[in-house]
Amino acid sequence: MKTADSIALSYQTIKSNKLRTAITVVIIALGIMALIGIITAVQAVNQSLTTSFSTMGANAFSIRFKERTIRLGGGPNRDDVKMTTRNTLKEKISSSGRIISYEEAKAFKDQFNFPAKVGISIPGPQGIVVDNGVKRTNPDIRILGGDENYLYINGYEIEYGRNFSAGDVASGENVCIIGNVVAQKLYGDNTDKAMDQIITVDNNRYRVIGILKDKGSSAFLNADKVVLTTVNNIRRTYGSGTNSYNIAVMVSDLNLMDVAIGEATGTFRPIRKLDIKEADNFYIDKSDSIVASLMANLGFLKYATLAIALITLIGAAIGLMNIMLVAVNERTKEIGLIKALGGRSNEIKAQFLWESILISIFGAIAGILAGVLLGNLVAFALKTPFIIPWVWVIVGIIVCSLVGLLAGLYPAYKAAKLDPIVALRYE
């Protein structure tokens, strides 16, 4: 009997036992569905985090007074920021070093002699309202202060108007560049109407000098719900006694990244008045380190999922073996007849093995389809593209095939060893 004939006969046998086959397929599918579903969801989260937090290019890094922490969701208002900062300032200073002052950030920008652009920025309050006297935004806008290099380093582009000039930064006058979402909320589709208009940002009046191109959003961050002003304007309007300044550096060549980080460390240590024996009291993180850190924290999900899938597949293998043993008992006379007509033991063994493998593969296919669909519900919620984890799909099919093979070995061996005379007389 040819292999194709064995597979066809095995498939016909499976079709004739729909309920038994369906139960086994569901058991196998549950394990694969958990594995594929969670892997797909984790990849969707990874894509969303990459979009949300990798705002700078791959050839950029930032200097902070403490390790970066990510806050998902809407931020607090200005009063909450001030209260939180006051309550935790002592803890921050003792555990993460002094905050970076404007003077230190400015000194670094002036002294960093390297082919790179340096930008200084400071966060303003979040959850603010912007209005133009006619329309107003929801209280979900954030205001940031930057210098003339902030837009370039952080991947923003001007759609209308201009960037901050050195004079704007030095004077700290009330000028701003607004995100595309803010412009649409206040002026509809004709966002260019916002140019040179006076708007109220958190009860302060600003003149709009630029409108940003749409940068897109994710479930974690909307980069267009922002009002940018100069770093000195934030200092003058909100003060910066307890706020730390962020320094961002973008090198011209990715190959110079490590050299630039070493140069930046050597430049900033004297500015921070560190002795040669003292450890750094500031942190440098690359633009891709945020996502890597977050995904490392999510990595345990993969291991937990693998454990769940393994336990489920072990149970499915035991169940499948029992079902195949029952099938051998039910078809004992049929096996005896096949042997009496000249059927060989290897052909009978192959038929039962193919039955077991086909049932496992059907379970794998059902589990993969269900897992991909469930995982992409997360992708849909996070507004990321449809994801198919091809590597894990292939792994799932191979593992299920092996489960079917191992589960069918003993029943197939038992069927092949039946004595045809005894089998024909079996009741």
C-alpha positions as CSV (number, residue, x, y, z in Angstrom):
1,M,0.0,0.0,0.0
2,K,1.4,3.4,-1.0
3,T,1.8,6.2,1.5
4,A,-0.9,8.2,-0.2
5,D,-3.3,5.3,0.1
6,S,-2.5,5.0,3.8
7,I,-3.2,8.7,4.3
8,A,-6.4,8.6,2.4
9,L,-7.7,5.5,4.3
10,S,-6.6,7.2,7.6
11,Y,-8.6,10.3,6.7
12,Q,-11.7,8.3,5.9
13,T,-11.4,6.5,9.2
14,I,-11.1,9.8,11.0
15,K,-14.2,11.2,9.2
16,S,-16.2,8.1,10.3
17,N,-15.5,8.9,14.0
18,K,-16.3,12.6,14.1
19,L,-17.1,13.0,17.8
20,R,-14.1,11.2,19.0
21,T,-11.8,13.1,16.6
22,A,-13.4,16.5,17.5
23,I,-12.8,16.0,21.2
24,T,-9.1,15.2,20.6
25,V,-8.7,18.0,18.1
26,V,-10.1,20.5,20.7
27,I,-7.8,19.3,23.4
28,I,-4.7,19.8,21.2
29,A,-6.1,23.1,19.8
30,L,-6.4,24.6,23.3
31,G,-2.7,24.3,24.0
32,I,-1.6,25.6,20.6
33,M,-4.2,28.4,20.8
34,A,-2.8,29.6,24.1
35,L,0.8,29.6,22.7
36,I,0.0,31.3,19.4
37,G,-2.5,33.7,20.9
38,I,-0.2,35.1,23.6
39,I,2.9,35.2,21.3
40,T,0.8,37.1,18.8
41,A,-0.5,39.5,21.5
42,V,3.1,40.1,22.8
43,Q,4.3,40.9,19.3
44,A,1.4,43.4,18.9
45,V,2.4,45.0,22.2
46,N,6.0,45.1,21.0
47,Q,5.1,46.9,17.8
48,S,2.9,49.4,19.7
49,L,5.6,50.1,22.2
50,T,8.2,50.6,19.5
51,T,5.9,53.1,17.8
52,S,5.1,54.8,21.1
53,F,8.4,55.2,22.7
54,S,11.1,55.1,20.1
55,T,10.5,58.7,19.2
56,M,14.2,59.4,18.6
57,G,16.1,57.8,15.8
58,A,18.4,54.7,16.2
59,N,21.4,57.0,16.3
60,A,20.2,59.0,19.3
61,F,20.6,58.8,23.0
62,S,19.5,60.8,26.0
63,I,21.0,61.8,29.4
64,R,18.8,61.7,32.4
65,F,19.3,62.2,36.2
66,K,17.6,58.9,36.9
67,E,16.6,55.7,35.1
68,R,13.7,56.2,32.7
69,T,10.3,55.0,33.9
70,I,7.3,54.6,31.6
71,R,3.9,55.7,32.6
72,L,1.1,54.3,30.4
73,G,-2.1,56.1,30.0
74,G,-3.1,59.7,30.6
75,G,-0.7,61.7,32.7
76,P,-1.5,63.8,35.8
77,N,-2.3,67.5,35.7
78,R,0.2,70.1,36.7
79,D,-0.8,70.2,40.4
80,D,-0.4,66.5,40.6
81,V,3.0,66.7,39.0
82,K,4.2,69.3,41.5
83,M,2.8,67.4,44.5
84,T,4.3,64.1,43.4
85,T,7.7,65.8,42.7
86,R,7.7,67.5,46.1
87,N,6.8,64.3,47.9
88,T,9.4,62.1,46.2
89,L,12.2,64.6,45.5
90,K,14.3,63.6,48.5
91,E,14.0,60.0,47.5
92,K,15.0,60.7,43.9
93,I,18.0,62.7,44.9
94,S,19.3,60.0,47.3
95,S,18.7,57.1,45.0
96,S,19.3,58.5,41.5
97,G,21.6,61.6,41.9
98,R,20.8,65.3,41.6
99,I,18.4,66.5,39.0
100,I,19.9,68.0,35.9
101,S,19.7,71.8,36.1
102,Y,19.3,74.1,33.1
103,E,22.8,75.5,33.7
104,E,24.2,71.9,33.6
105,A,22.3,71.1,30.4
106,K,23.3,74.3,28.7
107,A,26.9,73.8,29.7
108,F,26.9,70.3,28.2
109,K,25.4,71.6,25.0
110,D,28.1,74.3,24.8
111,Q,31.0,72.0,25.7
112,F,30.1,68.8,23.8
113,N,32.6,68.9,20.9
114,F,31.4,66.0,18.7
115,P,29.7,65.8,15.3
116,A,26.3,65.6,16.7
117,K,23.2,67.7,17.5
118,V,22.3,68.3,21.1
119,G,18.9,69.2,22.3
120,I,17.6,70.3,25.7
121,S,14.0,69.8,26.8
122,I,11.9,69.8,29.9
123,P,8.4,68.4,30.4
124,G,5.5,70.7,31.3
125,P,2.2,69.7,32.7
126,Q,0.0,67.0,31.2
127,G,-3.7,66.7,30.9
128,I,-4.2,70.4,30.0
129,V,-6.8,72.2,27.9
130,V,-6.1,74.3,24.8
131,D,-8.6,76.7,23.3
132,N,-8.9,79.4,20.7
133,G,-11.9,81.2,22.2
134,V,-14.3,79.3,20.0
135,K,-13.3,75.6,20.4
136,R,-11.4,73.8,23.1
137,T,-9.6,70.4,23.3
138,N,-10.2,67.7,25.8
139,P,-8.0,67.8,28.9
140,D,-5.5,65.3,27.4
141,I,-2.9,67.6,25.9
142,R,0.7,67.8,27.2
143,I,3.1,70.8,26.9
144,L,6.8,70.4,26.4
145,G,9.7,72.8,26.3
146,G,12.5,72.3,23.9
147,D,15.2,74.2,21.9
148,E,15.8,74.6,18.2
149,N,17.1,71.0,17.9
150,Y,14.2,69.3,19.7
151,L,12.0,68.7,16.6
152,Y,14.8,67.2,14.6
153,I,16.1,64.9,17.3
154,N,12.6,63.6,18.2
155,G,11.5,62.9,14.7
156,Y,8.9,65.8,14.3
157,E,8.4,67.6,11.0
158,I,6.9,71.0,10.4
159,E,3.8,71.0,8.1
160,Y,3.1,74.7,8.3
161,G,5.2,77.5,9.7
162,R,8.7,77.3,11.2
163,N,10.8,75.8,13.9
164,F,12.0,77.7,17.0
165,S,14.8,80.1,16.3
166,A,17.8,80.7,18.7
167,G,16.1,84.0,19.5
168,D,12.9,82.3,20.5
169,V,14.7,80.0,22.8
170,A,16.8,82.7,24.4
171,S,13.9,85.1,25.0
172,G,11.4,82.5,26.2
173,E,8.5,84.4,24.6
174,N,5.1,82.9,24.3
175,V,5.3,81.2,21.0
176,C,4.4,77.6,20.3
177,I,4.2,74.8,17.8
178,I,1.1,72.6,18.0
179,G,0.5,69.0,17.1
180,N,-1.7,68.0,14.2
181,V,-4.5,66.7,16.6
182,V,-4.6,70.0,18.5
183,A,-4.8,72.0,15.2
184,Q,-7.6,69.8,13.9
185,K,-9.6,70.0,17.1
186,L,-9.4,73.8,17.1
187,Y,-9.6,74.6,13.4
188,G,-11.0,71.5,11.7
189,D,-9.4,70.2,8.5
190,N,-8.0,73.6,7.6
191,T,-5.2,73.3,10.1
192,D,-3.2,76.0,8.3
193,K,-5.7,78.5,9.8
194,A,-4.0,78.1,13.1
195,M,-0.9,79.9,11.9
196,D,-0.2,83.2,13.7
197,Q,-3.3,82.7,15.8
198,I,-3.4,83.4,19.6
199,I,-4.5,80.3,21.6
200,T,-4.8,79.7,25.3
201,V,-2.7,76.9,26.6
202,D,-3.3,76.0,30.3
203,N,-4.6,79.6,30.8
204,N,-1.5,81.1,29.1
205,R,-1.7,82.9,25.8
206,Y,0.6,81.7,23.0
207,R,1.1,82.7,19.4
208,V,1.2,79.7,17.0
209,I,4.3,79.8,14.8
210,G,4.2,76.2,13.5
211,I,2.0,73.1,13.0
212,L,3.5,69.6,13.1
213,K,2.9,66.9,10.6
214,D,0.8,64.0,11.7
215,K,3.1,61.6,13.5
216,G,0.5,58.9,14.3
217,S,-0.5,57.4,17.6
218,S,-0.8,54.1,19.4
219,A,-2.6,52.8,22.4
220,F,0.2,54.0,24.6
221,L,1.0,57.5,23.3
222,N,-0.4,60.0,20.9
223,A,2.6,62.1,19.7
224,D,0.2,64.6,18.1
225,K,-1.6,65.7,21.3
226,V,1.2,68.1,22.2
227,V,2.0,71.8,22.4
228,L,5.7,72.6,22.1
229,T,7.2,75.8,23.3
230,T,10.7,76.8,24.2
231,V,12.6,75.5,27.2
232,N,13.0,79.0,28.6
233,N,9.3,79.6,28.3
234,I,8.6,76.6,30.5
235,R,11.2,77.8,32.9
236,R,9.5,81.2,33.1
237,T,5.9,80.0,33.1
238,Y,6.1,77.0,35.3
239,G,9.5,77.2,37.0
240,S,11.9,74.3,37.1
241,G,13.2,74.2,40.7
242,T,12.2,70.5,41.1
243,N,12.2,69.4,37.4
244,S,15.1,67.8,35.7
245,Y,16.1,68.7,32.2
246,N,16.6,66.1,29.5
247,I,19.6,66.2,27.2
248,A,19.2,64.4,23.8
249,V,22.1,63.7,21.4
250,M,21.8,62.6,17.8
251,V,25.0,61.6,16.1
252,S,25.5,61.8,12.3
253,D,26.6,58.2,12.0
254,L,25.3,55.2,13.8
255,N,28.8,53.7,14.0
256,L,29.8,56.6,16.1
257,M,27.2,55.9,18.8
258,D,29.4,54.2,21.4
259,V,32.2,56.8,20.9
260,A,29.6,59.6,21.3
261,I,28.3,58.0,24.5
262,G,31.8,57.8,25.9
263,E,32.5,61.4,24.9
264,A,29.2,62.6,26.4
265,T,30.0,60.8,29.7
266,G,33.5,62.4,29.8
267,T,32.0,65.8,29.1
268,F,29.2,65.6,31.6
269,R,31.0,64.3,34.6
270,P,33.0,67.5,35.3
271,I,29.9,69.5,34.8
272,R,28.2,67.4,37.4
273,K,31.2,68.0,39.6
274,L,32.0,64.3,40.0
275,D,35.4,63.1,41.4
276,I,37.3,60.6,39.3
277,K,36.5,57.9,41.9
278,E,32.8,58.7,42.1
279,A,30.2,56.8,40.1
280,D,28.0,58.5,37.5
281,N,25.0,60.2,39.0
282,F,23.2,60.3,35.6
283,Y,22.0,57.7,33.2
284,I,22.4,57.4,29.4
285,D,19.9,55.4,27.5
286,K,19.6,54.7,23.8
287,S,16.4,55.3,21.9
288,D,15.7,51.6,21.5
289,S,16.4,50.7,25.1
290,I,12.9,51.6,26.3
291,V,11.2,49.0,24.3
292,A,13.9,46.4,25.1
293,S,13.4,47.0,28.8
294,L,9.6,46.7,28.6
295,M,9.7,43.6,26.4
296,A,12.1,42.0,28.9
297,N,9.4,42.5,31.5
298,L,6.8,40.9,29.3
299,G,9.1,38.0,28.4
300,F,7.8,35.9,31.3
301,L,4.5,35.6,29.4
302,K,6.2,33.5,26.7
303,Y,7.7,31.1,29.3
304,A,4.4,30.8,31.1
305,T,2.6,30.1,27.8
306,L,5.1,27.5,26.8
307,A,4.5,25.7,30.1
308,I,0.7,25.9,29.6
309,A,1.0,24.6,26.1
310,L,3.4,21.8,27.1
311,I,1.1,20.6,29.9
312,T,-1.9,20.7,27.6
313,L,-0.1,18.8,24.8
314,I,1.0,16.1,27.3
315,G,-2.6,15.7,28.3
316,A,-3.6,15.7,24.7
317,A,-1.0,13.0,23.8
318,I,-2.3,10.8,26.6
319,G,-5.9,11.3,25.4
320,L,-4.9,10.6,21.8
321,M,-3.1,7.4,22.7
322,N,-6.1,6.1,24.6
323,I,-8.4,7.0,21.7
324,M,-6.1,5.1,19.3
325,L,-6.0,2.1,21.6
326,V,-9.8,2.1,21.7
327,A,-9.7,2.3,17.9
328,V,-7.4,-0.7,17.7
329,N,-9.8,-2.7,19.9
330,E,-12.8,-1.6,17.8
331,R,-11.2,-2.6,14.6
332,T,-9.5,-5.8,15.6
333,K,-11.6,-7.9,13.2
334,E,-10.8,-5.4,10.4
335,I,-7.1,-5.7,11.1
336,G,-7.4,-9.5,11.1
337,L,-9.2,-9.4,7.7
338,I,-6.5,-7.1,6.3
339,K,-3.8,-9.5,7.4
340,A,-5.7,-12.5,6.1
341,L,-5.9,-10.8,2.7
342,G,-2.1,-10.2,2.6
343,G,-1.8,-6.9,4.4
344,R,1.6,-6.4,5.9
345,S,2.3,-5.3,9.5
346,N,4.1,-2.2,8.4
347,E,1.1,-1.0,6.4
348,I,-1.2,-1.5,9.3
349,K,1.3,0.4,11.6
350,A,1.5,3.2,9.0
351,Q,-2.3,3.6,8.8
352,F,-2.6,4.0,12.6
353,L,0.3,6.4,12.8
354,W,-1.1,8.5,10.0
355,E,-4.5,8.6,11.8
356,S,-2.8,9.9,15.0
357,I,-0.6,12.4,13.1
358,L,-3.6,13.8,11.1
359,I,-5.7,14.3,14.2
360,S,-2.8,16.2,15.8
361,I,-2.3,18.3,12.7
362,F,-6.0,19.2,12.6
363,G,-5.7,20.2,16.2
364,A,-2.6,22.3,15.4
365,I,-4.4,24.1,12.5
366,A,-7.5,24.8,14.6
367,G,-5.4,26.1,17.5
368,I,-3.2,28.3,15.2
369,L,-6.2,29.9,13.5
370,A,-7.9,30.6,16.8
371,G,-4.7,31.8,18.4
372,V,-3.9,34.2,15.6
373,L,-7.4,35.6,15.6
374,L,-7.4,36.1,19.4
375,G,-4.0,37.6,19.4
376,N,-4.9,40.0,16.7
377,L,-7.8,41.3,18.8
378,V,-5.0,42.8,20.9
379,A,-3.3,44.1,17.7
380,F,-6.6,45.7,16.7
381,A,-7.1,47.3,20.0
382,L,-3.5,48.7,19.9
383,K,-3.9,49.8,16.3
384,T,-1.0,47.7,15.0
385,P,-0.9,45.7,11.7
386,F,-2.2,42.2,11.5
387,I,0.4,39.8,12.9
388,I,1.1,36.2,12.0
389,P,4.0,34.7,14.1
390,W,5.3,32.4,11.3
391,V,8.1,30.9,13.3
392,W,5.8,29.8,16.1
393,V,3.2,28.6,13.6
394,I,5.8,26.3,12.1
395,V,6.9,25.2,15.6
396,G,3.3,24.5,16.5
397,I,2.8,22.2,13.5
398,I,6.0,20.4,14.0
399,V,5.4,19.8,17.7
400,C,1.9,18.6,17.1
401,S,3.1,16.2,14.5
402,L,5.6,14.8,16.9
403,V,2.9,14.5,19.6
404,G,0.7,12.6,17.1
405,L,3.6,10.4,16.1
406,L,4.6,9.6,19.7
407,A,0.9,9.1,20.8
408,G,0.3,6.7,17.9
409,L,3.4,4.5,18.2
410,Y,2.2,2.1,20.9
411,P,-1.3,1.7,19.4
412,A,0.2,1.2,15.9
413,Y,2.7,-1.3,17.2
414,K,-0.1,-3.2,19.1
415,A,-2.3,-3.3,15.9
416,A,0.6,-4.5,13.8
417,K,1.4,-7.4,16.2
418,L,-2.2,-8.8,16.2
419,D,-2.4,-12.4,15.2
420,P,-4.8,-12.6,12.2
421,I,-6.6,-15.8,13.4
422,V,-7.1,-14.4,16.9
423,A,-8.2,-11.0,15.4
424,L,-10.8,-12.7,13.2
425,R,-12.3,-14.6,16.1
426,Y,-12.4,-11.4,18.3
427,E,-15.9,-10.5,19.7
